[in-house]
Amino acid sequence: MEQEQGWDPEVSTFFIRIINAIAITLFWMLTASTIGLYIGLAVPGAFPIWATVLYYLLLVLSFAALVRYLRNTWKKHHK
């Protein structure tokens, strides 16, 4: 792998990991906000209470999965 513009390959890979982590987190946030606010699942009273509870439960579970994915991604490169 050749160096581009004087970048060290390790630094380049590090920045790519940072950008990927930010991108996937922003995607999760935008998806959760869109489903919650645009559709109305985050607003109590707009849907039956079980739908709101299910939305928040899936929100917490998907956030835990996101954190686990990010932790595994960053740990894999530090060994």
C-alpha positions in Angstrom: 0.0 0.0 0.0 1.5 3.3 -1.1 1.5 6.4 1.1 -0.8 9.1 -0.3 0.2 12.7 0.4 2.6 11.8 3.1 0.0 10.0 5.2 1.1 7.1 7.3 -1.0 4.0 6.6 -1.8 3.6 10.3 -3.0 7.1 10.6 -5.1 6.8 7.5 -6.8 3.6 8.9 -7.3 5.3 12.2 -9.1 8.3 10.5 -11.2 5.9 8.5 -12.3 4.1 11.7 -13.2 7.5 13.3 -15.3 8.5 10.2 -17.0 5.1 10.1 -17.9 5.3 13.8 -19.3 8.8 13.4 -21.3 7.8 10.3 -22.9 4.7 11.8 -23.8 6.6 14.9 -25.4 9.5 12.9 -27.3 6.9 10.9 -28.6 5.3 14.0 -29.6 8.7 15.5 -31.3 9.9 12.3 -33.2 6.6 11.9 -34.3 6.5 15.6 -35.4 10.2 15.4 -37.3 9.7 12.1 -39.2 6.7 13.3 -39.9 8.2 16.7 -40.8 11.8 15.8 -42.0 11.6 12.2 -44.1 8.6 12.6 -45.0 9.5 16.1 -44.0 6.5 18.1 -41.9 8.6 20.6 -45.0 10.7 21.5 -47.1 9.1 24.2 -50.7 9.1 23.3 -50.3 9.1 19.5 -50.2 5.3 19.4 -51.3 2.6 21.9 -49.0 2.5 24.9 -47.6 -0.9 24.0 -46.4 0.5 20.6 -44.6 3.3 22.4 -43.1 0.9 25.0 -42.0 -1.4 22.1 -40.4 1.6 20.3 -38.4 2.6 23.4 -37.4 -1.0 24.1 -36.1 -1.5 20.5 -34.4 1.9 20.8 -32.5 0.8 23.9 -31.6 -2.6 22.4 -30.4 -1.1 19.1 -28.3 1.4 21.0 -26.7 -1.4 23.0 -26.0 -3.3 19.8 -24.5 -0.1 18.3 -22.2 0.4 21.4 -21.2 -3.3 21.3 -20.4 -3.1 17.5 -18.3 0.1 18.1 -16.5 -1.4 21.0 -15.7 -4.6 19.1 -14.5 -2.6 16.1 -12.1 -0.5 18.2 -10.9 -3.4 20.3 -10.1 -5.5 17.2 -7.5 -2.9 16.1 -5.8 -2.5 19.4 -4.6 -6.1 19.9 
